[in-house]
Amino acid sequence: TAFTSDLIAAIDASLPTAACREGRAIGGLSMGGGGALLMTFDHPELFKAAISLSGALHQPMVKDDPRLRWDLAGLYKGAFGTPFDAARFNKANPFNHMRGLRRAEAKPNFWLFIGDRDYPDLIAANVLMHQKLLEAGIESHLRIEAGRHYWGTWPQSIVPALEWLSPQLSSGCRAGS
């Protein structure tokens, strides 16, 4: 709620924004990319579109999930508890939040980018997310291009994402209108 209520309201009140869904998008890279999807799934009324660059997406965990052996807990460095709490991880997993998006009146559009040399689990999950969005009748664009999960990859991936985003957003709404 700090993000979806307080931060957005503060930005709209203090800056000349297009203070409506049609003028608002969210994006992030790595864990922020996964977070951008999660926020959009939970609040499609707030965002026209979402961009995820190398999104830290993982399929929900199952009992005795072997992924704990490759240190999923270490990857998230305590974000899901210490010891790692798989139920908490699943509760915050974007794959488990798509139901709300399916029921939304206005569906946001999605841009997913992942490098071809990123972590194999992330590549597979981004491809699966793209497929699930399309199956739900939601516009999704997936780009897999040269790159790793690294700062050098993201500057080249943001330009096409913003070129895709720009014509979708409207400046026709303002705070207080």
Secondary structure, 3 states (H helix, E strand, C coil): CHHHHHHHHHHHHHCCCCCCHHHCEEEEECHHHHHHHHHHHHCCCCCCEEEEECCCCCCCCCCCCHHHHHCHHHHHCCCCCCCCCHHHHHHCCHHHHHHHHHHCCCCCEEEEEEECCCCHHHHHHHHHHHHHHHHCCCCEEEEEECCCCCCCCHHHHHHHHHHHHHHHCCCCCCCCC
